[in-house]
Amino acid sequence: TSYTLDTLPHEHQLHILATLPQIILITCGEIFCSITSLEFAYTYAPTSMKSVCQSLYLLSDAFGNIIAMIFTKVTNRDLYQFFMWAGIEIGAALIMLLITQQVIGPLEKFKLETLVGTARPDNAKTMDGEQRKN
């Protein structure tokens, strides 16, 4: 039977507040991703590349939204969409785990050598331009 909004039985209707947990979870995920990319851009990137790193993050976010629109149009059943998105998320998480394992060591070494100052001579200037005190 085909239902319209006016003829949908009361027991099949969903209150708008039932979507609140999903909205909160998605918002938290977006915040965590945004903070991580900002921290990466402003910690590891040179001063001249900080805006480029942030723009690349926003560009990848835009491409992700375009892919989401395409995949949503391709699959027309909710159950298929659920499993498709779950598979994509698990695959992306595994790829990020592999990338992180390869990248985190060299990045931490770079951070210690250039930002903390373990490889700088005693007369080197700090990041804010002041002379380092012994």
C-alpha positions, 0 to 999 in steps of 0.5 A: 500500500502506498501512503502519503503524509496525510494517510500514514498511520499514527503507529508508523509516524516518527517524532522529530526528536527521535532524530536528535541522537543521530544529529548530535552524533554526526555533529560530534564527528564533524567537530572531531574531524575539523579539530584534527585537521586544524591541529594538523595544519597548524602544527606540522605545516609551515606558515606559508602552507597553513591556508593551503592545508585548510583549503585542501581539507575543505576541498576533500570535504566537498568531494566527500559530500558529492560522493555521498549525493551520488551514492545516495541516488544510486541505491534506492533501498534504505537497508542497502544504503545502511550497509553500503555506508557502514562498509565505506566507513569501516574501509575508510577507518582501516585505510586511515589506520594504515596511513597513520601507522606509517606517518605518525612516527616521522611526523612526531620526529619532525615535531620534536626536531623542529618545533620543540627545539631538540635539534636547534643550537642553543643560540637559535630563536624560538618560534615567536622570534625571541632568543632562547634562554638556557 
